[in-house]
Each structure stands twice: as C-alpha cells, then as structure tokens.
Amino acid sequence: MATIKITAKDVKALRDQTGAGMMDCKKALVEANGDMEEAIAYLRKKGQKMTEKRADRDAKEGVVVAATSDDNTKGIIVRIGCETDFVAKNDDFVAFAKSVADKALAEFAATKEDLLAVTMDGQTIADKLVERTGVIGEKIELAAYEKLEAAQVVSYIHMGHKAGVIVAFNKANAALEEAGRNVAMQIAAMHPIAVDKDGVDATTVEKEIEIGMEQARQDGKPEAMLEKIAQGKLGKFYKEKTLLNQEYVKAEKKETVKQYIQSIDKELIVTDFKHVTLG
C-alpha cells in the first residue's frame, strides 16, 4: 500500500480542529493513513485511555469562570479542573474553560451531568474533556457547575480564576453593578455558608449547639445554663457565617451586609448565592 504524504497543512488543520500538539497530530495522521476523521478518532481514543489511566488523580488545580447573561437575569459558574498550576495558567486552557462557561450560560443546563451532554463544536463537552486529557496528558474534568436565575444576578471572578461567585437579588437595580460586586467580593473573602440564619441546615445548627454546650461544660458552667450559653454562641455563629449578618468588610462605618444592601434599596434582598473555589 502506498504511503500517504502528510503535509504541514494537514497537520495544522488537525491541530486547529482538536488542539492537540503538532507531533501528536502528525502521528495520528500517519496512523490514520492521512484520513482526517480517522485521525480525530485516534486522538479521542488516546484521550479516553489517558482519562481511564488518570481517573484516580486529583484535579485540584484549574480555572473557575463566572458569567452572567446580557440581561443579568441568569448567572453560571464552571470550574474546569486539572492536575497542575502550570496547565491552569496556560492561555489555551483558560480559553477552553471560558468557552465551556459561554456554552453553559447559553444552554443553562439543569445539572452538571446535563451540561456534560451539551454539544460544543460537534462534540459533547464530556468528549471535549476526554480529548483535552489526551492532548495535555493530565486529568481534565468539569469539577463544578452552579447556576442562578433571578431579577438580577451579579458575577465576580476572584484571584485570577481561582474562585467565582454569583449573587441573586430579588429586584433589578442600576446601582447593583457596583453594590452586587461588593457583595460578591464579601462572599469570596468571608465564605458565608448561607444567605441568612434560616438557610443554615438543621444538622449544622444542632452540631453548633452541641459544640457550644460542650465548650461551656468544659469551662465549668452549670448544667442548667449550658443550652442558654450555647444559644448565645449560635448567635455569634450566625453573625460570622451567614451573609446578611456578617459585618460588611468594605464599610467605612460598622454595618452588616444587610444594612449595606438596604442602604442601596430598602426592599433589596439577596435571594441566593453560589461560591466555587479550587481544591
């Protein structure tokens, strides 16, 4: 059988389509006897084998992208994970993460599994991740996907794509471009676990009361006083761990996040937020 000549143009065309390295593209074309579709299939198989091989690796590095729709009523966060900081800082990898985020915002899939099944450039996002694994040689995964829909959603990307926040408000307000970003920055810095105390799950509340009672017991407090002391500690927990009750970190005067928000609009409230970080 005659040997097919693989030209630089062929290699570039395959690289443009798959993002694989020049040598990998050339090898794929040689293995496929110059057939472009077969070469793409070869690269995908390589990626699948690499994915299986690295399935137990940690993909704690990566890129977090937060974005909102043009009308600011929808927001998403995606985290594309990889194994090393070196890959995470690569411009092509960041661009890939942003392209997945753009698709996530456009499709607004219900779950992470649904997003993996979305088609992008002729492939599902799941297949794209497998292909990237083969190209890069590290475990690449969709590590997180969050979404919110509300009257107005504000997004914020923290520390060069190491964390992302989206915040939902009950009404649209022109001042929210700045104020919403300030609230998102508060979330990124202070890591609240819920919007308000009503959003803290019962298991967490019970655990905090139990801890508070045991601390008071260790301090020698009377048994009859333990629950009252624990309830006081729970109030402090709410102030530290729920968004609206936290002290607003950018305030010139002492005020809570709720007071800051209501200084913008007395009827304005945060309805929900999502916070995704690396690790």
DADA-V602833 format. One record per residue. N is the residue number from 0. RES is the residue in one small letter. SS is DSSP state (hx for helix, st for strand, lp for the rest). PHI is phi as a letter, one per 20 degrees, with the letter a starting at -180 (* if undefined). OMEGA is omega in whole degrees, 0 to 359 (none if undefined). Layout:
# DADA-V602833
n=N res=RES ss=SS phi=PHI omega=OMEGA
n=N res=RES ss=SS phi=PHI omega=OMEGA
This chain:
# DADA-V602833
n=0 res=m ss=lp phi=* omega=182
n=1 res=a ss=lp phi=f omega=178
n=2 res=t ss=lp phi=e omega=179
n=3 res=i ss=lp phi=f omega=178
n=4 res=k ss=lp phi=e omega=179
n=5 res=i ss=lp phi=e omega=182
n=6 res=t ss=lp phi=e omega=177
n=7 res=a ss=hx phi=f omega=179
n=8 res=k ss=hx phi=f omega=179
n=9 res=d ss=hx phi=f omega=181
n=10 res=v ss=hx phi=f omega=180
n=11 res=k ss=hx phi=f omega=180
n=12 res=a ss=hx phi=f omega=179
n=13 res=l ss=hx phi=f omega=178
n=14 res=r ss=hx phi=f omega=180
n=15 res=d ss=hx phi=f omega=184
n=16 res=q ss=hx phi=e omega=187
n=17 res=t ss=hx phi=d omega=184
n=18 res=g ss=lp phi=n omega=180
n=19 res=a ss=lp phi=f omega=179
n=20 res=g ss=lp phi=f omega=183
n=21 res=m ss=hx phi=g omega=181
n=22 res=m ss=hx phi=f omega=177
n=23 res=d ss=hx phi=f omega=179
n=24 res=c ss=hx phi=f omega=179
n=25 res=k ss=hx phi=f omega=180
n=26 res=k ss=hx phi=f omega=180
n=27 res=a ss=hx phi=f omega=179
n=28 res=l ss=hx phi=f omega=176
n=29 res=v ss=hx phi=f omega=180
n=30 res=e ss=hx phi=f omega=182
n=31 res=a ss=lp phi=e omega=180
n=32 res=n ss=lp phi=l omega=175
n=33 res=g ss=lp phi=n omega=182
n=34 res=d ss=lp phi=f omega=185
n=35 res=m ss=hx phi=f omega=181
n=36 res=e ss=hx phi=f omega=178
n=37 res=e ss=hx phi=f omega=179
n=38 res=a ss=hx phi=f omega=177
n=39 res=i ss=hx phi=f omega=178
n=40 res=a ss=hx phi=f omega=179
n=41 res=y ss=hx phi=f omega=180
n=42 res=l ss=hx phi=f omega=179
n=43 res=r ss=hx phi=f omega=178
n=44 res=k ss=hx phi=f omega=177
n=45 res=k ss=hx phi=f omega=179
n=46 res=g ss=hx phi=f omega=179
n=47 res=q ss=hx phi=f omega=178
n=48 res=k ss=hx phi=f omega=180
n=49 res=m ss=hx phi=f omega=178
n=50 res=t ss=hx phi=f omega=180
n=51 res=e ss=hx phi=f omega=182
n=52 res=k ss=hx phi=f omega=186
n=53 res=r ss=lp phi=d omega=184
n=54 res=a ss=lp phi=g omega=183
n=55 res=d ss=lp phi=e omega=178
n=56 res=r ss=lp phi=f omega=176
n=57 res=d ss=lp phi=e omega=176
n=58 res=a ss=lp phi=d omega=186
n=59 res=k ss=lp phi=e omega=174
n=60 res=e ss=st phi=e omega=177
n=61 res=g ss=st phi=q omega=184
n=62 res=v ss=st phi=c omega=174
n=63 res=v ss=st phi=d omega=179
n=64 res=v ss=st phi=c omega=175
n=65 res=a ss=st phi=d omega=182
n=66 res=a ss=st phi=b omega=177
n=67 res=t ss=st phi=c omega=178
n=68 res=s ss=lp phi=f omega=182
n=69 res=d ss=lp phi=g omega=180
n=70 res=d ss=lp phi=e omega=177
n=71 res=n ss=lp phi=m omega=178
n=72 res=t ss=lp phi=e omega=179
n=73 res=k ss=st phi=c omega=177
n=74 res=g ss=st phi=b omega=179
n=75 res=i ss=st phi=c omega=168
n=76 res=i ss=st phi=c omega=170
n=77 res=v ss=st phi=c omega=172
n=78 res=r ss=st phi=c omega=175
n=79 res=i ss=st phi=e omega=185
n=80 res=g ss=st phi=e omega=173
n=81 res=c ss=st phi=b omega=186
n=82 res=e ss=lp phi=e omega=187
n=83 res=t ss=lp phi=c omega=176
n=84 res=d ss=hx phi=f omega=180
n=85 res=f ss=hx phi=g omega=178
n=86 res=v ss=hx phi=f omega=183
n=87 res=a ss=hx phi=g omega=182
n=88 res=k ss=lp phi=e omega=180
n=89 res=n ss=lp phi=f omega=183
n=90 res=d ss=hx phi=g omega=180
n=91 res=d ss=hx phi=f omega=180
n=92 res=f ss=hx phi=f omega=178
n=93 res=v ss=hx phi=f omega=179
n=94 res=a ss=hx phi=f omega=178
n=95 res=f ss=hx phi=f omega=179
n=96 res=a ss=hx phi=g omega=179
n=97 res=k ss=hx phi=f omega=179
n=98 res=s ss=hx phi=f omega=176
n=99 res=v ss=hx phi=f omega=178
n=100 res=a ss=hx phi=f omega=178
n=101 res=d ss=hx phi=g omega=180
n=102 res=k ss=hx phi=f omega=179
n=103 res=a ss=hx phi=f omega=180
n=104 res=l ss=hx phi=f omega=181
n=105 res=a ss=hx phi=f omega=183
n=106 res=e ss=hx phi=e omega=181
n=107 res=f ss=lp phi=l omega=182
n=108 res=a ss=lp phi=g omega=185
n=109 res=a ss=lp phi=f omega=184
n=110 res=t ss=lp phi=c omega=176
n=111 res=k ss=hx phi=f omega=180
n=112 res=e ss=hx phi=f omega=178
n=113 res=d ss=hx phi=f omega=179
n=114 res=l ss=hx phi=f omega=178
n=115 res=l ss=hx phi=f omega=181
n=116 res=a ss=lp phi=e omega=180
n=117 res=v ss=lp phi=f omega=180
n=118 res=t ss=st phi=e omega=178
n=119 res=m ss=st phi=c omega=181
n=120 res=d ss=lp phi=l omega=174
n=121 res=g ss=lp phi=n omega=178
n=122 res=q ss=st phi=c omega=172
n=123 res=t ss=st phi=f omega=178
n=124 res=i ss=hx phi=f omega=177
n=125 res=a ss=hx phi=g omega=179
n=126 res=d ss=hx phi=f omega=177
n=127 res=k ss=hx phi=f omega=180
n=128 res=l ss=hx phi=f omega=176
n=129 res=v ss=hx phi=f omega=180
n=130 res=e ss=hx phi=f omega=179
n=131 res=r ss=hx phi=f omega=177
n=132 res=t ss=hx phi=g omega=178
n=133 res=g ss=hx phi=f omega=181
n=134 res=v ss=hx phi=f omega=188
n=135 res=i ss=hx phi=e omega=181
n=136 res=g ss=lp phi=n omega=175
n=137 res=e ss=lp phi=c omega=174
n=138 res=k ss=lp phi=f omega=178
n=139 res=i ss=lp phi=c omega=184
n=140 res=e ss=st phi=b omega=169
n=141 res=l ss=st phi=e omega=189
n=142 res=a ss=st phi=e omega=181
n=143 res=a ss=st phi=b omega=174
n=144 res=y ss=st phi=b omega=178
n=145 res=e ss=st phi=c omega=179
n=146 res=k ss=st phi=b omega=175
n=147 res=l ss=st phi=b omega=174
n=148 res=e ss=st phi=c omega=184
n=149 res=a ss=lp phi=a omega=178
n=150 res=a ss=lp phi=g omega=174
n=151 res=q ss=st phi=b omega=178
n=152 res=v ss=st phi=c omega=180
n=153 res=v ss=st phi=d omega=180
n=154 res=s ss=st phi=d omega=180
n=155 res=y ss=st phi=b omega=176
n=156 res=i ss=st phi=d omega=189
n=157 res=h ss=st phi=d omega=171
n=158 res=m ss=lp phi=l omega=176
n=159 res=g ss=lp phi=l omega=176
n=160 res=h ss=lp phi=m omega=176
n=161 res=k ss=lp phi=e omega=177
n=162 res=a ss=st phi=b omega=177
n=163 res=g ss=st phi=b omega=181
n=164 res=v ss=st phi=c omega=166
n=165 res=i ss=st phi=c omega=183
n=166 res=v ss=st phi=c omega=181
n=167 res=a ss=st phi=d omega=179
n=168 res=f ss=st phi=d omega=185
n=169 res=n ss=lp phi=f omega=180
n=170 res=k ss=lp phi=b omega=178
n=171 res=a ss=lp phi=e omega=181
n=172 res=n ss=lp phi=b omega=183
n=173 res=a ss=lp phi=g omega=181
n=174 res=a ss=lp phi=f omega=185
n=175 res=l ss=hx phi=f omega=178
n=176 res=e ss=hx phi=g omega=178
n=177 res=e ss=hx phi=e omega=183
n=178 res=a ss=hx phi=f omega=179
n=179 res=g ss=hx phi=f omega=177
n=180 res=r ss=hx phi=f omega=178
n=181 res=n ss=hx phi=f omega=178
n=182 res=v ss=hx phi=f omega=178
n=183 res=a ss=hx phi=f omega=177
n=184 res=m ss=hx phi=f omega=176
n=185 res=q ss=hx phi=g omega=181
n=186 res=i ss=hx phi=f omega=180
n=187 res=a ss=hx phi=f omega=184
n=188 res=a ss=hx phi=e omega=191
n=189 res=m ss=hx phi=d omega=173
n=190 res=h ss=lp phi=l omega=175
n=191 res=p ss=lp phi=f omega=180
n=192 res=i ss=lp phi=d omega=180
n=193 res=a ss=st phi=b omega=178
n=194 res=v ss=lp phi=f omega=181
n=195 res=d ss=lp phi=b omega=184
n=196 res=k ss=hx phi=f omega=178
n=197 res=d ss=hx phi=f omega=181
n=198 res=g ss=hx phi=e omega=178
n=199 res=v ss=lp phi=e omega=184
n=200 res=d ss=lp phi=f omega=186
n=201 res=a ss=hx phi=f omega=181
n=202 res=t ss=hx phi=f omega=179
n=203 res=t ss=hx phi=f omega=179
n=204 res=v ss=hx phi=f omega=180
n=205 res=e ss=hx phi=f omega=180
n=206 res=k ss=hx phi=f omega=180
n=207 res=e ss=hx phi=f omega=177
n=208 res=i ss=hx phi=f omega=179
n=209 res=e ss=hx phi=f omega=179
n=210 res=i ss=hx phi=f omega=180
n=211 res=g ss=hx phi=f omega=179
n=212 res=m ss=hx phi=f omega=181
n=213 res=e ss=hx phi=f omega=177
n=214 res=q ss=hx phi=f omega=179
n=215 res=a ss=hx phi=f omega=178
n=216 res=r ss=hx phi=f omega=179
n=217 res=q ss=hx phi=f omega=178
n=218 res=d ss=lp phi=e omega=177
n=219 res=g ss=lp phi=n omega=180
n=220 res=k ss=lp phi=f omega=180
n=221 res=p ss=lp phi=f omega=183
n=222 res=e ss=hx phi=g omega=182
n=223 res=a ss=hx phi=f omega=183
n=224 res=m ss=hx phi=e omega=190
n=225 res=l ss=hx phi=g omega=184
n=226 res=e ss=hx phi=f omega=178
n=227 res=k ss=hx phi=f omega=178
n=228 res=i ss=hx phi=f omega=180
n=229 res=a ss=hx phi=f omega=178
n=230 res=q ss=hx phi=f omega=176
n=231 res=g ss=hx phi=f omega=177
n=232 res=k ss=hx phi=f omega=178
n=233 res=l ss=hx phi=f omega=177
n=234 res=g ss=hx phi=f omega=177
n=235 res=k ss=hx phi=f omega=178
n=236 res=f ss=hx phi=g omega=179
n=237 res=y ss=hx phi=f omega=180
n=238 res=k ss=hx phi=f omega=182
n=239 res=e ss=hx phi=e omega=192
n=240 res=k ss=hx phi=d omega=176
n=241 res=t ss=st phi=d omega=190
n=242 res=l ss=hx phi=g omega=187
n=243 res=l ss=hx phi=f omega=182
n=244 res=n ss=hx phi=e omega=177
n=245 res=q ss=lp phi=f omega=170
n=246 res=e ss=st phi=f omega=181
n=247 res=y ss=lp phi=f omega=191
n=248 res=v ss=lp phi=f omega=181
n=249 res=k ss=lp phi=e omega=185
n=250 res=a ss=lp phi=f omega=174
n=251 res=e ss=lp phi=f omega=175
n=252 res=k ss=lp phi=c omega=182
n=253 res=k ss=lp phi=f omega=177
n=254 res=e ss=lp phi=b omega=177
n=255 res=t ss=st phi=e omega=176
n=256 res=v ss=hx phi=f omega=178
n=257 res=k ss=hx phi=f omega=179
n=258 res=q ss=hx phi=f omega=177
n=259 res=y ss=hx phi=f omega=181
n=260 res=i ss=hx phi=f omega=183
n=261 res=q ss=hx phi=f omega=172
n=262 res=s ss=hx phi=f omega=175
n=263 res=i ss=hx phi=e omega=181
n=264 res=d ss=lp phi=b omega=185
n=265 res=k ss=lp phi=f omega=181
n=266 res=e ss=lp phi=e omega=185
n=267 res=l ss=lp phi=e omega=176
n=268 res=i ss=lp phi=c omega=171
n=269 res=v ss=st phi=e omega=179
n=270 res=t ss=st phi=e omega=181
n=271 res=d ss=st phi=a omega=172
n=272 res=f ss=st phi=b omega=174
n=273 res=k ss=st phi=c omega=183
n=274 res=h ss=st phi=c omega=180
n=275 res=v ss=st phi=c omega=179
n=276 res=t ss=st phi=c omega=173
n=277 res=l ss=lp phi=f omega=176
n=278 res=g ss=lp phi=n omega=none
